[in-house]
Amino acid sequence: MKAKNAVYAQSGGVTSVINATACGVIEASRKSKKIDKLFAGKDGIVGILNEDLIDTSLEKSSEIKKLMHTPG
């Protein structure tokens, strides 16, 4: 089966928790054989509705890992 793209959006809550969750989602999608690219909605669901997406595959793994400890 060919890998497909996925989309991720999150909003509300404490920024540090959202950042840590985003890190986990992005890292897990990179390990998955079912997901080709993960797109994140800029500013959560608003980004998806406005088709303002971030291609997370363009971000370095070292930068994604920083999200785990970024407070805001």
C-alpha positions in Angstrom: 0.0 0.0 0.0 1.3 3.4 -0.9 1.9 5.8 1.9 -0.5 8.8 2.1 -0.3 12.3 3.4 -1.7 13.2 6.8 -2.8 16.5 8.4 -2.5 17.6 12.0 -4.1 20.5 13.9 -4.2 21.3 17.5 -5.4 24.4 19.4 -6.2 25.4 22.9 -4.4 24.4 26.0 -1.0 25.2 27.4 1.6 26.0 24.7 4.3 23.7 26.1 1.9 20.8 26.1 0.9 21.5 22.5 4.5 21.8 21.5 5.4 18.4 23.1 2.4 16.8 21.5 3.3 18.2 18.1 6.8 16.8 18.5 5.4 13.3 19.3 3.0 13.4 16.4 5.6 14.5 13.9 8.2 12.0 15.1 5.7 9.2 15.0 4.6 10.1 11.5 8.2 10.1 10.3 8.6 6.5 11.6 5.3 5.3 10.1 5.3 3.5 6.8 1.7 4.5 6.2 2.4 8.3 6.2 4.4 10.0 3.4 4.1 13.6 4.6 2.6 15.2 7.6 1.1 18.7 7.1 0.3 20.9 10.2 -2.3 23.6 10.1 -0.8 26.9 10.9 -2.7 28.2 14.0 -4.5 24.9 14.3 -7.7 24.2 12.6 -7.8 27.8 11.2 -4.8 26.9 9.1 -6.5 23.8 7.7 -9.7 25.8 6.9 -7.6 28.5 5.2 -5.4 25.9 3.5 -2.4 27.5 5.3 -0.4 24.3 5.9 3.2 23.6 7.1 5.0 20.7 5.4 6.7 19.2 8.5 8.9 17.0 6.3 10.9 20.2 5.4 11.9 20.7 9.1 15.1 19.2 10.5 14.6 16.5 13.1 16.9 18.5 15.4 14.4 21.4 15.2 11.4 19.1 15.8 13.1 17.7 18.9 13.4 21.2 20.4 9.6 21.4 20.5 9.7 18.9 23.4 11.3 21.6 25.6 9.9 24.8 24.1 7.6 26.6 26.6 6.0 29.0 24.1 
